[in-house]
Every structure is written in structure tokens, then in C-alpha cells.
Amino acid sequence: MGRYDFDRVVEREGTNCLKYDLKTTFMPQAPEDALPLWVADMDFACCNKIVNKLHERVDREIYGYTSHKTDDYYDAVCGWFSRRFGWDINRDSLFISPGVVPALSFLINILVEEGEGIIIQKPVYYPFEAKIQNNNRKVVNSPLKYIDGKYEMDYDGFEALARDKNNKLFILCSPHNPVGRVWKEEELRKIVDICKKHDLWIISDEIHCDIIRANQKHTPLEVACDYYKDRIITCTAPSKSFNLAGMQISNIIINNEEIRAKWLDLTDSKFSIGLPNPFALEATKTAYNECEDWIDEVNEYIDENIRYISDFVSEHLPKVKMVMPEGTYLVWLDFREYGLDSKELENVMLHEAGVLLDEGYIFGEEGVGFERINVASPRSIIEDCMNRIKVGFEGK
Ligand SMILES: Cc1ncc(COP(=O)(O)O)c(C=O)c1O
């Protein structure tokens, strides 16, 4: 065992957490006793170094206005990406946002006019589609190809859409939620070259970049394709990596000066969201400066959870196919052999198995018949989940 105990079950009930306390508010179809492995945060305690630093900050007794505009904040964020990914971020490029999803909305407004098209690759994290639609832009889908249990980009299909002058922006999910792909450098260059040829902006959502399987390597889009970095905006955050989603802080990298000015105009002058809370700042600095060993151990633990699920599926759920994730703590399972429609599948999962997962259909038509399990939980919870699924599907 390493230094951290990820087997420990931490009581979450009574903390206003979405995953447990508010599951039936956000997912009214779920029974009260459903085991929740849906929303993407971890059931692991945060690194004790973060917890201690937050205690120290609480003891400073005043929680007035704070700002990230100090050297220590920039050094922590830039240092992390430089050490872990060989990505040297110019601090003038770094902007904060309460979240990656709000940043997507800001950027959609900045980069694209109403009615213009934005290309996404379904099945994909469903707020991409929602934010495009809610901001009155057009969703343009270039579905991933699912071939022999593996997902790939459809370059020809993508180029046909990129050629349309009404389509202005591509939102890349890297690593990809829910299918777990960690895109190779050559794949990134191929898609960027198409965007370059047809003059598209790119947002690269890299929120999952730190959760990577042992034999994989995440390359920031900007590093793979620095020749196009003026047209790439990258969204990063410590939230998925260090279980800090409730802190509401993310770091957005914008190289283009005109877009930086528009970002400040919208987020600062118009919406005044430029002052993060004091706890988010301490947590982010500590995570990026001191918690490298923690993330490495989390990744090892998640590797083992994935291995457990893979063995379980082969032994007890022969009709289910597992898409082996290269990154993220999300496992994408193909239940289509049961021949159930999306509502029937959801009902078996909720009422016969008693587990609340993210249903595949919410990620688009392409996800119908699939289920997404969040595996960032102690092994005992993962075992309970898999045993419940086995019971729920017995005889089907
Ligand atoms: C690809 C992706 N982007 C963004 C988010 C959420 O970002 P935030 O909580 O910073 O808005 C998630 C959460 O699951 C995600 O998977």
C-alpha cells in the first residue's frame, strides 16, 4: 500500500453533495437507496496536505476578497503543467473561471455568433451540447467511430463539416469523457490540421488530463500543435484531479490577444467573476505544488478498480463489453447485447440493480445502450456496484 488510504470510505451524507445528498433532487427517477456512481467527483478524501492547508487558512479568521494575481498562484499552475506535461504556459495567457463549463459558455459567446455552428464529437460530455444550444448556437455533430471496441475520430466526416463556412469552432474533449480516449499526438495534429485548413477556432477541454492510465501519455493540444496555438483555448482545472470540484476554480489558457481582451470584457467588466474564493486559491496552490505523489497513487488505485471491473465483467456479465479507458476515472460499458431500449436499460439499472449511473443516452444518440460508471471510489463501493449490476441483470 502507498501513503494514502483510498480504501477508506468517507461519510459524504450531510455535506450537501450532489452525488449522495441531492441525487433524487437532480435525478428524480432514482430510488432513495440507489448506489450513486454518476456525477464525476471522487469518493476519496482530498490529499491531507490540502486539508491541512485549508485548516490553516480557516485559522486566519478573515475570509475577505481574494485574488489569484500573485506570483505564487501563477508559479503553482504554470509549474504543474511544465513539470507534468512539458507545457510552458505564459502567465499572461492564464485566466480563471468558476468552472470549465461556465468558461465554455463565455467562449462560445466570444468566438461564435448566434446561429453559427460548433462541432463536437458525440458521444461526449453532455453540457457541450447544452451550452451550445442554450446560447443559441448550432450543434454540429461529428460522431466518433466505434470500431472493434475502440473509439476513433472520423477525419473525413469532420472535414466535410469543417468545410461549411457557417461552422466556426470545434470543442475537443481531451481526454474524452465518456469514452476514455487519450488522444495520440498524431491524432491531435490530424484534427488540428483540418481546423487550420478551414479556419476554425478550437477549445480543448483538458479537465481530465491528470487522470491517465499507467501506459498512457496525455499531450496538451497546444504542445502537440504549437503552430496553431493562437487559435486554441485550453480549459484546465484542479477539480477532477484533486477532488476539488466544489471549490469552483479553473484555469483557462488563452494565447490570442484579441480573445484575451474579449474574455476580460465579458467575465470581468460585464459579469465580475474575476475574484476566486480564498479556499480555492489555497487548495489549488497546494494541489499543484505538493500533491504530485497523491495523484500518482490515485491513478494506480483507479488502474486497479478498472482491472477489477474488467475481470468482473468477463466473469459475470458476458453480454457486456467494456471499453478500456486510457484516461479519466470513467468506465464506459456497452449493454446493447441485452436488446433493451434506453428507458428499459435505465429502469433495470435503477430499480433492479439499484445503482445510479450516467445513462449513455445523455451523451447523445451514439451512447444509447451504454452506461458510464464513475470508478473514483473505494474498492468496496465498486464491488457493491458490480454485484448489484450482476443481480439486476440475472436471467436477462
Ligand atoms: C469534460 C468535462 N468538462 C468539464 C467538466 C466540469 O467542469 P466544471 O465543474 O469545472 O464546470 C466535466 C465534469 O465532469 C467534464 O467531464
The ligand as an SDF file (V2000), in Angstrom:
LIG
                    3D

 16 16  0  0  0  0  0  0  0  0999 V2000
  -15.0980   17.0970  -19.9910 C   0  0  0  0  0  0  0  0  0  0  0  0
  -15.5860   17.8630  -18.7990 C   0  0  0  0  0  0  0  0  0  0  0  0
  -15.5480   19.2030  -18.8060 N   0  0  0  0  0  0  0  0  0  0  0  0
  -15.9810   19.9230  -17.7460 C   0  0  0  0  0  0  0  0  0  0  0  0
  -16.4780   19.3080  -16.6230 C   0  0  0  0  0  0  0  0  0  0  0  0
  -16.9840   20.1180  -15.4620 C   0  0  0  0  0  0  0  0  0  0  0  0
  -16.2660   21.2700  -15.3050 O   0  0  0  0  0  0  0  0  0  0  0  0
  -16.5850   22.3450  -14.1720 P   0  0  0  0  0  0  0  0  0  0  0  0
  -17.0940   21.6220  -12.9740 O   0  0  0  0  0  0  0  0  0  0  0  0
  -15.2500   22.9850  -13.9490 O   0  0  0  0  0  0  0  0  0  0  0  0
  -17.5720   23.2910  -14.7480 O   0  0  0  0  0  0  0  0  0  0  0  0
  -16.5430   17.9110  -16.5860 C   0  0  0  0  0  0  0  0  0  0  0  0
  -17.1170   17.2330  -15.4080 C   0  0  0  0  0  0  0  0  0  0  0  0
  -17.4410   16.0750  -15.4320 O   0  0  0  0  0  0  0  0  0  0  0  0
  -16.0800   17.1690  -17.6910 C   0  0  0  0  0  0  0  0  0  0  0  0
  -16.1160   15.8440  -17.7020 O   0  0  0  0  0  0  0  0  0  0  0  0
  1  2  1  0
  2  3  1  0
  2 15  2  0
  3  4  2  0
  4  5  1  0
  5  6  1  0
  5 12  2  0
  6  7  1  0
  7  8  1  0
  8  9  2  0
  8 10  1  0
  8 11  1  0
 12 13  1  0
 12 15  1  0
 13 14  2  0
 15 16  1  0
M  END
$$$$
